[in-house]
């Protein structure tokens, strides 16, 4: 049980203003709840109905950076993809009334920064779901301030990645990218999430680091699971694929309403 020094906090103050209690072990459920309710309220206030989630390495620098990285080209390509998607998404309500589609990233550097940057270049905004970790992660300067959220709990951040996700694209990345990608594939495979288009950007990278057909050959996944995702190698190709799939799904939703 947490104890508080008598002079550390006025114990007659309102409970929700007692910072020592709110940061203590007993208030963990309260903190978890706020990481659900605050984004929910803001998404509703901003009318955000759909997102295209972008994952990828935080360690891939921009081409303008002094760092030299083998995969820096993916930064520019992620930036271009986000620009194309935002240009279409910000006018989505002309095709589908009351729908607003935004790029959604983890808010950090690398591919995440490229996604937020592309959205700004298209004259739009983007969602940034940042996480508190000891290194690498800080909100990039291109993230829209009013659509940026800071999480302590990974599982609550994951929930909001998926909550309004209409499509997902994974650029080359490490543990974090693999974590998000395979969790999404698992949610779709198990029926916990309705199937969405999932793109793996950079076919050479993905085919080299993950032998998906071998998993099916060993009977660890079914052959049908290999159709859960598609490989793409150009920003325009990725955009056109997702645009078509999203249009089909939103048309179904519209027809159901009418």
Beta strands, then each sheet from edge to edge (+ up, - down):
strand 1: 50-55
strand 2: 101-105
strand 3: 126-131
strand 4: 148-151
strand 5: 165-170
strand 6: 197-201
strand 7: 230-232
sheet 1: 4+ 3+ 2+ 1+ 5+ 6+ 7+
end
